[in-house]
Amino acid sequence: MMDGMGPWMLGGLLFGVVIVASFVGLIAYLAARASGGPQRSADAVDVLKLRLARGELDRAEYEERLALLRGEASAERPHN
């Protein structure tokens, strides 16, 4: 005999698994939300600013590339 617990025991076990999985999912969701979610990479203007600050670009080259990114027409810069 099954002591009268057969189907209820399986249902109780499945219910417990669903509760634990929901709790773990909630914790993961809250942790991701608290950290600001996935970090986006720096956009092109930020990269240009960083390269200017490092000295990789001079001011004229920075302004020319910035104008290109913004879609502004700029005069051709003479090459050295």
C-alpha positions, 0 to 999 in steps of 0.5 A, spaced: 500 500 500 501 507 498 499 509 505 494 514 502 500 519 500 502 517 492 499 523 488 499 528 493 507 527 495 509 528 488 504 534 487 507 537 494 514 535 491 513 539 484 510 545 488 516 545 492 521 545 486 517 551 483 517 555 490 525 554 490 526 556 483 521 562 483 525 565 489 532 564 486 529 567 479 527 573 484 533 574 487 537 574 480 532 579 477 533 584 483 540 583 483 541 584 476 536 590 477 540 593 482 547 593 478 544 597 473 543 591 468 548 589 463 553 595 462 553 598 455 560 600 452 562 607 451 559 610 445 564 613 440 564 620 443 566 618 449 572 614 446 574 620 442 574 624 448 578 619 452 583 618 446 584 626 446 585 626 453 591 620 452 594 625 447 592 620 441 589 625 437 590 632 437 585 638 438 584 638 430 583 631 429 578 630 435 574 636 432 574 633 425 572 626 427 567 629 432 563 633 426 563 626 422 560 623 428 555 628 428 553 628 421 556 635 420 560 637 413 567 639 415 572 641 410 578 636 408 584 636 413 590 637 410 595 631 411 602 632 413 
